Amino acid sequence: MKYNMVDLVGQYKKIKPEVDEAILKIMDDASFIGGPSVKSFQKNLEEYLGVKHVIPCANGTDALQVALMALGLEPGDEVITTSFTFIATAEVIALLKLTPVLVDVDPDTFNIDPKAVEKAITSKTKAIIPVHLFGQCVDMYALKQIAKEHNLFIVEDTAQAISAKYICPENGEKKMAGAIGDIGCTSFFPSKNLGAFGDGGAIFTNDDELAEKMRVVVNHGMTVRYYHDYVGVNSRLDSMQAAVLDIKLRHLDEYSDARLKAANYYNNAFANNPMIQTPVTADFTTHVFHQYTLVLNDVDREGLMKHLADKGIASAVYYPVPLHMQKAYLDPRYKEGDFPVTENLSKSVISLPIHTELTEEIQKVITDAFLEYVNK
Ligand SMILES: Cc1ncc(COP(=O)(O)O)c(C=O)c1O
């Protein structure tokens, strides 16, 4: 028996008739690009997130790039982001010749620390990219106060947290991750909480002007056919992906509940073990567990991963190398030791299988094997 990080086949089987019919219809109509499924998904996602505008695009990396392109930033402008994230967040900053400014994270939530953000602000800072890592929201209230005071844009990277809710500490109002800052960006990579059958992404905003500009930028900067007012990109969500996503969107809350239930099972199994720090959910957010990530204390991580693998159980390390230690991003501004929380997490985190198809029987196999090694 194999216990993978995700079970996309199991999830597909439950919605197969609907999905197959929708895909076959697109093939019959040959409406591969910009067909009605794209518009339908866009509208349904706008409603789900409570935002005025959703701009579908080709992937989450493009979503971030297009968001930054729309803000009219100049080369050399600084964009603050977390040192503990997937590379795409910093990649787009660098690609646009903006300057990524990295800051450390909170040791409990692994999310960007607003106090560290404030300290990193200079006269060149123009934007902040908080990443709602592993499925829970960043402390957006604190971040929005800082952004307001310093006149900065906030572009949320919610590739891992679609459907997570942020609870405003001031008035208890709930907002969807990605619908809090100026622009939200997400990914529909197949293993994401809302995953397509290929690549996909979307950008969200309540700002009419930014929405208009981003709609043009994703389409070669074209305002009227063959008239290009901006330098743009070609970034489309194709009709088949939109059709799949539209169907899965109807199940997204159920998917999030299943992930939370699985996370709770793990939390109970690993509770009160001094060798294991279970995930901490901040009180201003729900958690949709894109990843279930533990911090190991004095456990040989490689040995543990091998022990699990020998029993057919997958595990993964997100992320083994902090951004400032990545070869392509080495920079004289940063050195080893600058981001101690991130550096410690890179050495001590481990993620276990989490998905919508986990059963208690499977989780028992995983937790028994895990504890057998940790408690030996
Ligand atoms: C935090 C984060 N940002 C951005 C991306 C990029 O998304 P995509 O792979 O769709 O380009 C990912 C995807 O893994 C991600 O996890």
The ligand as an SDF file (V2000), in Angstrom:
LIG
                    3D

 16 16  0  0  0  0  0  0  0  0999 V2000
    3.1310   30.1900   -1.9940 C   0  0  0  0  0  0  0  0  0  0  0  0
    3.0740   29.9540   -3.4550 C   0  0  0  0  0  0  0  0  0  0  0  0
    3.1070   31.0040   -4.2980 N   0  0  0  0  0  0  0  0  0  0  0  0
    3.0460   30.8550   -5.6160 C   0  0  0  0  0  0  0  0  0  0  0  0
    2.9500   29.6230   -6.2090 C   0  0  0  0  0  0  0  0  0  0  0  0
    2.9950   29.5080   -7.6900 C   0  0  0  0  0  0  0  0  0  0  0  0
    1.8910   28.8950   -8.2550 O   0  0  0  0  0  0  0  0  0  0  0  0
    2.0160   28.1360   -9.6730 P   0  0  0  0  0  0  0  0  0  0  0  0
    2.7320   26.8690   -9.4450 O   0  0  0  0  0  0  0  0  0  0  0  0
    0.5770   27.9250  -10.0750 O   0  0  0  0  0  0  0  0  0  0  0  0
    2.7090   29.0470  -10.6040 O   0  0  0  0  0  0  0  0  0  0  0  0
    2.8810   28.4940   -5.3860 C   0  0  0  0  0  0  0  0  0  0  0  0
    2.7570   27.1490   -5.9840 C   0  0  0  0  0  0  0  0  0  0  0  0
    3.2730   26.1710   -5.5700 O   0  0  0  0  0  0  0  0  0  0  0  0
    2.9500   28.6540   -3.9750 C   0  0  0  0  0  0  0  0  0  0  0  0
    2.9100   27.6120   -3.1510 O   0  0  0  0  0  0  0  0  0  0  0  0
  1  2  1  0
  2  3  1  0
  2 15  2  0
  3  4  2  0
  4  5  1  0
  5  6  1  0
  5 12  2  0
  6  7  1  0
  7  8  1  0
  8  9  2  0
  8 10  1  0
  8 11  1  0
 12 13  1  0
 12 15  1  0
 13 14  2  0
 15 16  1  0
M  END
$$$$
